[in-house]
Amino acid sequence: MNVVMIGTGYVGLVSGACFADFGAEVVCVDIDPGKIERLRAGEIPIYEPGLDELVARNVAAGRLQFTTDLPAAVREADLVFIAVGTPSRHGDGHADLSYVYAAARQVAAHLSGYTVIVDKSTVPLGTARQVGRIVREANPTADFDVASNPEFLREGAAIGDFMRPDRVVLGVESERAEALLRELYRPLNLIETPIVVTGLETAELIKYAANAFLATKISFINEMAQLCEQAGADVHDVARGIGLDGRIGRKFLHPGPGFGGSCFPKDTLALIRLAQEAGAPSRIVEAVVEVNAAQKARMVLKIRRALGGSEAGKTIAVLGLTFKPNTDDMREAPALAILPPLLDRGARIRAHDPKGVPEARGLLPSAVDYCEDPYSTVEGADALVLLTEWNEYRGLDLEELKRRMEGRVVVDLRNIYDPGRMAQAGFEYHCVGRPGVPGIDS
């Protein structure tokens, strides 16, 4: 089976490599010649655990290729996946579909034989029908179907999510399209992966609804964390107590500085705008977005209070910049909302991240000083702020931290450490939604 993946960003590259590993003949297309040359040379433009080995294996096997020649790729394709970016449109928050529609126009001119054009990008309701209209107008004789096959990949665990998914969603309108997509995903039959077959609009909404619901769980537990701090309760016990209920589940009930990344912020905003235009506003999702923005602002206040009410002239060591561990993605990372206000109020910031520094340099103020490792980062610091829960930060030598730091304040926005142990080690420990060190206002 010949598969074309238009776009070599996160979704396109991971999906293309995984389809190749399933045994399909995959050609990944991108308009950036430099990017294609780097991919051909084995240079992976994103950090995703295991992706470099997966790409190399399938390139060596001849199942995965990279090209800028869209016409040649499309002419041989059974399925063409559109996996281009759909960022929030400036001004109104809607998903910007210009890249999707441009890809559809390019594909239309080169179709040869029956082809299924598949929206893999996250797109609002009605996009697949628009893609179909564009293709029909550009090539009235084309033999094709349009389908929606949304992705559900977590950054940092994308390959496992693709190879062992909770479900595969296929939005189709013909038996021919369904059969071709089922054949592509046939390797998942062995693990009895549920295949959810729906109409086009339903498949598109499933993706948005899923992300909005997960974002809701995050904002909910962050609100409960705030209440726990006021009431002297422990949000971890609250999360466990409700998460063991099978109707609720334990995942995504982790308090912190708010959600970020390429999906939740963009998709919740797009769903809000979509619902408003449809005359069915989603008040819950609107509140989720508001709570998330407030949570990031609240973390700034937490750090300021931990420093005695003012960060002016203080050196703050920051561990973790990406929105989550095991990725280099800085899109909508809490660090982007938390660190600039501290700098504006006179703080000096030294920061470390295992993978995110190259991206962070272009997004954070130039005053941030980047360090090579966690211990050099805390040298002479008045306070340590843990922003991302990378594994290498979970077992830091507390005595070494004390030796290198000037102050004793630790603000753990991911609740990595145990408050009692931190108190015994001599730190003023501040966390999210848990009782603080006795005598210290967390």
C-alpha positions in Angstrom: 0.0 0.0 0.0 1.4 3.4 -1.0 0.9 6.2 1.6 1.8 9.8 1.2 2.2 12.0 4.3 2.0 15.7 3.5 3.9 17.5 6.3 6.9 16.3 8.3 6.1 18.0 11.5 5.3 16.1 14.7 2.2 14.3 13.5 3.3 13.7 9.9 6.7 12.4 10.8 5.6 10.1 13.6 2.6 8.8 11.7 4.6 8.3 8.5 7.4 6.4 10.3 4.8 4.2 12.2 2.8 3.4 9.0 6.1 2.4 7.4 6.8 0.1 10.4 3.4 -1.4 9.7 4.7 -2.4 6.3 3.3 0.4 4.1 5.4 2.2 1.5 5.4 5.7 2.8 6.6 9.0 1.2 6.7 12.0 3.5 6.4 15.3 1.6 7.5 18.8 2.7 7.9 22.1 0.9 11.1 22.8 2.8 14.1 21.4 0.9 16.5 21.9 3.8 14.3 19.9 6.1 14.0 17.1 3.6 17.7 17.0 3.1 18.3 16.8 6.9 15.7 14.0 7.2 17.4 12.1 4.4 20.7 12.5 6.3 19.1 11.0 9.4 18.7 14.3 11.3 15.3 14.3 13.1 13.9 17.9 13.5 12.0 17.1 16.8 12.8 15.3 19.9 10.6 12.3 20.5 12.0 9.2 22.3 12.7 6.4 19.8 11.8 8.3 16.7 15.3 8.5 15.3 15.7 4.7 15.5 12.2 4.1 14.0 13.0 6.4 11.0 16.4 5.0 10.4 15.1 1.4 10.5 12.4 2.1 7.9 14.6 4.2 5.7 17.1 1.4 5.6 14.3 -1.1 4.8 13.2 1.1 1.8 9.7 1.7 3.2 10.2 5.3 4.2 11.3 8.1 1.9 11.4 11.9 2.1 10.8 14.3 -0.8 9.7 17.7 -2.0 8.2 16.2 -5.2 4.5 16.2 -4.3 3.2 15.5 -7.8 5.3 12.3 -8.2 4.3 11.1 -4.7 0.6 11.7 -5.1 0.4 10.0 -8.5 1.4 6.7 -6.9 -0.6 7.0 -3.7 -3.5 4.9 -2.4 -3.9 7.2 0.6 -2.8 10.8 1.0 -2.7 12.1 4.5 -2.8 15.8 5.2 -0.7 16.4 8.3 0.1 20.1 8.2 -0.2 22.7 11.0 -3.5 24.2 12.1 -2.4 26.9 14.5 -4.8 29.3 16.2 -5.7 32.1 13.8 -4.6 35.5 15.0 -7.5 37.6 16.1 -10.3 35.2 16.6 -8.9 31.9 17.9 -10.2 29.7 15.1 -8.0 27.0 13.7 -6.0 28.4 10.7 -6.9 26.0 7.9 -4.9 27.7 5.1 -2.2 25.0 5.1 -4.8 22.3 4.9 -6.6 23.8 2.0 -3.4 24.7 0.1 -2.4 21.0 0.4 -5.8 19.9 -0.9 -5.4 22.1 -4.0 -1.9 20.8 -4.7 -3.1 17.2 -4.2 -6.1 17.6 -6.5 -4.0 18.4 -9.6 -2.0 15.2 -9.4 -4.5 12.4 -8.4 -4.3 9.3 -10.5 -6.7 6.4 -9.9 -8.8 6.0 -6.8 -7.3 7.8 -3.8 -8.4 8.4 -0.3 -7.5 11.9 1.0 -7.3 11.8 4.8 -7.3 14.7 7.2 -4.7 13.8 9.9 -4.4 17.3 11.2 -6.6 18.5 14.0 -9.4 20.3 12.1 -12.8 21.7 13.0 -16.2 20.3 11.9 -16.8 20.6 8.2 -13.1 20.7 7.1 -13.2 17.3 5.4 -16.2 18.4 3.3 -14.4 21.6 2.4 -11.4 19.6 1.3 -13.7 17.4 -0.8 -15.2 20.5 -2.4 -11.8 22.0 -3.1 -10.6 18.8 -4.8 -13.7 18.4 -6.9 -13.5 22.0 -8.1 -9.9 21.7 -9.0 -10.2 18.2 -10.6 -13.8 17.3 -11.5 -12.8 13.9 -13.0 -10.8 12.8 -9.9 -11.8 9.4 -8.4 -11.4 10.0 -4.7 -12.9 10.0 -1.2 -12.2 12.2 1.8 -11.8 10.8 5.3 -11.0 12.0 8.8 -8.5 10.1 10.9 -7.6 12.2 13.9 -4.4 11.5 15.8 -4.2 11.0 19.6 -0.5 11.1 20.2 1.1 12.3 23.4 4.4 14.1 23.0 7.0 12.0 24.7 5.0 8.8 24.2 3.9 9.1 20.6 5.3 5.9 19.2 3.7 3.8 21.9 0.5 5.6 21.4 0.5 4.9 17.7 1.5 1.3 18.0 -0.8 0.5 20.9 -3.7 3.0 20.7 -6.8 3.1 22.8 -8.8 3.4 19.6 -8.6 4.3 15.9 -11.2 6.8 14.7 -12.2 6.6 11.0 -14.6 9.2 9.7 -15.7 8.0 6.2 -18.6 8.1 3.8 -17.9 5.1 1.6 -17.2 1.4 2.0 -14.2 1.8 -0.3 -12.5 4.4 1.9 -13.3 2.4 5.0 -11.8 -0.8 3.5 -8.6 0.9 2.5 -8.1 2.5 5.9 -8.9 -0.7 7.7 -6.3 -2.4 5.6 -3.7 0.2 6.5 -4.4 -0.3 10.2 -4.7 -4.1 9.9 -1.5 -4.7 12.0 -3.4 -3.5 15.0 -6.0 -6.3 14.7 -3.6 -8.6 16.7 -4.0 -6.4 19.8 -7.7 -6.0 19.1 -7.6 -2.2 18.9 -11.1 -0.8 18.7 -11.9 0.8 15.3 -14.5 3.6 15.7 -16.1 4.2 12.3 -18.2 7.4 12.1 -19.2 10.1 9.7 -16.8 13.0 8.9 -18.1 15.6 11.3 -18.3 13.1 14.2 -14.7 12.1 13.7 -13.6 15.7 13.7 -15.5 16.5 16.9 -14.2 13.4 18.7 -10.7 14.9 18.5 -11.7 18.2 19.9 -14.0 16.7 22.6 -11.2 14.4 23.8 -8.6 17.2 24.2 -11.2 19.5 25.8 -12.2 16.8 28.3 -8.5 16.1 29.3 -7.8 19.8 29.6 -10.9 20.0 31.9 -9.5 17.4 34.2 -6.3 19.4 34.5 -8.0 22.7 35.2 -10.4 20.9 37.7 -7.6 19.4 39.8 -5.7 22.7 39.7 -8.8 24.4 41.2 -9.0 21.7 43.8 -5.3 22.2 44.6 -6.0 25.9 45.3 -8.8 24.9 47.7 -6.6 22.3 49.3 -4.0 25.0 50.1 -6.7 27.1 51.8 -8.2 24.2 53.7 -5.1 22.4 54.7 -5.9 19.3 52.6 -3.6 17.3 50.3 -4.5 17.4 46.6 -2.6 14.2 45.9 -4.9 12.3 48.3 -7.9 14.0 46.7 -6.8 13.0 43.2 -6.2 9.4 44.3 -9.5 9.3 46.2 -11.5 10.4 43.2 -9.3 8.8 40.5 -9.8 5.3 41.8 -13.5 5.7 40.8 -13.6 4.0 37.4 -16.0 6.6 36.2 -13.4 9.3 36.7 -10.0 7.7 36.3 -6.6 8.7 37.6 -5.0 10.1 34.5 -4.6 13.9 34.1 -5.4 14.6 37.7 -1.9 16.0 38.4 -1.8 19.6 39.8 0.8 21.9 38.3 1.3 25.2 36.6 -1.3 24.6 33.9 -1.5 22.9 30.6 0.5 23.9 27.5 1.8 22.3 24.3 0.7 22.2 20.8 -2.8 20.7 21.3 -4.8 21.7 24.4 -4.4 25.5 24.3 -5.1 25.6 20.6 -7.9 23.0 20.5 -9.8 24.3 23.5 -9.9 27.8 22.0 -10.9 26.4 18.6 -13.7 24.4 20.1 -15.0 27.5 22.0 -15.1 29.5 18.8 -16.8 26.7 16.9 -19.4 26.2 19.6 -20.1 29.9 19.8 -20.7 30.1 16.0 -22.9 27.1 16.1 -25.1 28.7 18.8 -24.2 26.1 21.4 -21.5 27.7 23.5 -19.4 25.5 25.7 -19.4 27.2 29.1 -17.3 24.4 30.6 -14.5 24.7 28.1 -14.5 28.5 28.4 -14.0 28.1 32.1 -11.2 25.6 31.6 -9.3 28.1 29.5 -9.8 30.8 32.1 -8.7 28.6 34.9 -5.6 27.6 33.0 -4.6 31.2 32.4 -5.2 32.1 36.0 -3.2 29.1 37.2 -0.1 30.3 35.4 -0.5 33.8 36.9 -1.0 32.2 40.3 2.3 30.4 40.0 4.1 33.7 39.6 2.5 34.9 42.8 3.5 31.7 44.6 7.1 32.2 43.6 7.0 35.9 44.6 5.5 35.0 48.0 8.1 32.3 48.6 10.8 34.9 48.1 9.3 37.1 50.8 7.1 39.2 48.6 9.6 40.5 46.0 11.8 38.9 43.5 13.8 42.0 42.8 17.5 41.4 42.9 17.0 37.7 43.6 18.6 34.9 41.5 16.1 32.1 40.6 17.2 28.8 39.3 14.7 27.2 37.0 14.7 23.5 36.2 12.6 22.6 33.2 11.3 24.8 30.4 9.3 22.6 28.0 5.6 22.1 28.6 6.2 18.5 29.6 9.1 16.1 29.9 10.4 14.0 27.0 9.9 16.7 24.4 11.6 19.8 23.1 8.3 21.5 22.5 8.0 25.0 24.0 4.6 25.9 22.5 2.4 27.4 25.2 4.8 26.1 27.9 4.0 27.6 31.4 7.6 28.9 31.4 6.6 31.4 28.8 4.0 32.9 31.0 5.8 32.5 34.4 9.4 33.7 33.8 8.9 37.0 31.9 6.9 38.7 34.8 9.7 37.6 37.3 12.3 39.2 35.0 10.2 42.3 34.7 10.2 42.6 38.5 14.0 42.5 38.7 14.8 38.8 39.1 17.8 37.1 37.6 17.0 33.7 36.1 19.3 30.8 35.4 17.6 27.9 33.6 18.2 24.3 32.5 16.3 21.9 30.3 17.5 18.6 28.9 16.1 19.3 25.4 14.2 22.6 25.3 17.0 25.2 25.5 17.4 25.8 21.7 13.7 26.5 21.4 13.5 28.5 24.6 16.3 30.9 23.4 14.0 32.2 20.7 10.9 32.5 22.9 12.1 33.7 26.3 13.7 37.1 27.1 17.4 37.3 26.3 18.1 38.0 30.0 17.7 34.3 30.8 21.0 32.6 31.5 21.1 29.0 30.3 23.2 26.4 32.1 24.6 23.0 31.2 23.3 20.9 34.1 21.0 21.2 37.1 23.8 21.8 39.7 25.5 24.6 37.8 22.0 26.1 37.4 21.5 26.4 41.2 24.9 27.9 41.9 24.4 30.9 44.1 20.6 30.9 43.6 18.3 32.3 46.2 15.5 30.0 45.1 15.0 26.9 43.0 11.8 26.6 40.9 10.9 23.2 39.4 8.8 23.8 36.3 9.0 20.5 34.3 9.2 17.0 35.8 12.0 15.6 33.8 13.3 12.3 35.3 16.7 13.7 35.9 15.3 16.2 38.3 13.5 13.7 40.5 16.5 12.4 42.3 18.7 15.4 42.8 21.3 15.3 45.6 19.7 17.6 48.2 23.0 18.1 50.0 24.7 19.2 46.8 21.8 21.6 46.1 22.2 23.1 49.6 25.9 23.4 49.2 25.6 25.3 45.9 22.5 27.4 46.6 22.7 30.7 48.5 19.1 30.5 49.7 17.0 27.6 50.9 13.7 28.2 49.0 12.4 25.5 46.7 9.2 26.1 44.7 8.1 22.8 43.3 5.4 23.4 40.7 5.2 19.7 39.8 5.2 18.3 43.3 8.2 16.1 42.5 9.5 15.9 46.1 8.1 15.0 49.5 7.5 18.0 51.7 8.6 16.2 54.9 11.9 15.1 53.3 12.6 18.6 52.0 12.0 20.0 55.5 14.4 17.5 57.0 17.0 18.5 54.4 16.7 22.1 55.5 14.7 23.6 52.6 11.8 26.0 52.7 9.6 23.9 50.5 6.6 25.3 48.5 4.4 23.1 46.4 1.0 22.9 44.7 -2.1 21.8 46.7 -0.3 20.1 49.6 0.5 21.2 53.1 3.7 23.0 53.2 6.7 22.7 55.5 5.5 23.4 59.1 5.9 27.1 59.8 6.2 28.0 56.1 3.3 29.4 54.1 3.2 27.4 50.9 
